[in-house]
Amino acid sequence: MTDKSLILVLLIGVVSYSGWTAFVVATDRPVDYYTYAIAAYAFTHGIGIYATPEEGYDPIATRLGITVFMTPYLYPPLTAMVVWPLTLIPLHEGAAVWIFSSGLAALGAGLLLAARADPA
């Protein structure tokens, strides 16, 4: 990471992802995180989320304070298990951590690939 252009990309990415995170959380649109949080709740309470009909999501969402989500849950259980610790903090803060972390992971992957690229 001694290349100044990579450091600049990192700084621009962090600022951009910070702004995006603030926008998504402020407009209450972290739909993917909310869906994962519902599944995490279901798994920890013995509810079979894969067999739950669409109307079965509503009581869980209401309990968690979620107003926007997608059904059905089609993702692996691991995704819900990764999100589960974030459900222990307030909903919007968990969403902010998830969105910002997802963005940083994408940025980090790109930087790692770029750092190892042949400077042709």
N, C-alpha and C positions, 0 to 999 in steps of 0.2 A: 504493500500500500504506500510505496514512496512516490508513485506517479501522481503528480498534482491534479491531473485531469480526473483520476479516480476519486480523489478526495473531494473535488468539486462536485462530482456526480453524487457522491455520498451525502454531502451537505444539502444539495438541491433536493435529493430524494427524501431526506429526513424532514425538511421543511414542507415539501409537498405532501408527504404522508401525514404529517401533523395537521395540515389544513384539511386534507380529505377526511381524516378521522373526526375532527371537530365538526365538519359539515354533516357527515353521515349520522353522528350521534345526536347533534342538535336538531336534525330534521327527523329523527326517530326512524331511520331506514336501515339499520343493520340486520336485514332480513335473514341472512344466512346464520349469523350469530344467534338470533332469537330462535331459529329452528333447531340449532344444535343445543341450545339451553333447554328447550322443551324436551328434547330427546334425553338429555342428561338427567333431567328431573324424572322422566319416566323410568329410565333404567335404574336409578337409585331408589325408586319407590315400587319396583316390581311390576311396572306396567309394560306390556309388550308393545313397544312403539311401532313395530313393523306391522302388527295386526290391528292397530288402533284405527278406527274409521275417522274420517276428517272431523266430524263433530266431537270426537274424543279429545282433540287437541285444544279446543276452546277452554275447558275448565282448567287445564294446566296453564295455558297462556294467561288466563285471568288471574290465577293464583300467583304467577310470577310478575304480573304487571305488563305483559307483552300484548301489544295491539296489532302488530303486523308480523306475519310469519307465513311460511309456505308449508303445504302438505303434499304428499306424504313424505315422511323421513326416508330418504333413499341412500343415506350415507352409511359407512361402516360404523360399528359401535365405537371404534377407537376415537373417531372424531368427537363423539359425545363425551368420552372419557377424558379427552384432552381439555375440553371446554368445562367439564364439571368443576374444577377448582375455581374458575372464574364466576361460577354461580354463587359462590360464597360471599362475594362482594356485591355492592349495589348493581343493579341491572345495567345502567348506562356506563358505569365505570368498567364493568366487565366487557361490555361491547367495545369501549374505547381501547382497552388493552388488546382485545382480539384483533380489531381492525388494524391498529398500529403495528402489532406484532406480525400480522400477515404481510403487511406492506414491507416491513423491514426484512422479513425472510425472503421475499421476492427480490428486493434490492440487494441483499447480501449474496444471494445466489448469482445474480448478474455480475456483481463486483468480483466474486471469486472466479467466475468464468473469464471475465475480462482481464483480471490480473495474471492469469495463466495463458492468455492468448499470445500467439506469436506476433511481435510488433512489426510485421511486414509492411 
